Amino acid sequence: MEVYLVRHTETVCEKGICYGQSDVGIREPYDAIFESILSQLPQEAVLYSSPLQRCTILARHIQKNSKIESIIEDSRLMEMHFGDWELKSWDAIPREVLDPWMEDFVNVNVPNGESFVELDFRVREFLDNKLSKKHTKPVIIVAHSGVIRSILCKINNLPLQEAFTTQLDYGVVIKGEM
């Protein structure tokens, strides 16, 4: 089955801010990048989105400008929960807390947040639950960097430790097969 992974566009957060599951908006104007994204997608598809507004704004644009009937929002497509680090500058996080996570982001939980293994578990649960049906139409997933990395690890049979070997710019569209 054809799958299109779409990362949301740039957020209103300043560079260097950890925003994970915080529901932040997207930087305007975004019309040109939305049109570029739309030109890379099929006109008919099943459309899934993270419920965070930085994804739903884009998903609504895709739906409105295609033959897609509805958007299916799923909280399992939300970005990694960064707990105590949400909306903090990465530079403001104490090294003694940040370093263990940086050394093993896959297994170490962010304080009061989750690990990449936990994100991967919920993303794979979504994939097993929603994509096991073998849709007859292509699937579009509008989501976040961490979620897309998890899906790419599954598609490419990569260990989670290699999740960050792929560059994922804002607004990128990656076509794959599931």
Summary of the structure (lengths in Angstrom):
residues: 178
radius of gyration: 16.0
end to end distance: 5.3
largest distance: 50.6
contacts: 561
relative contact order: 0.24
helix: 40%
strand: 16%
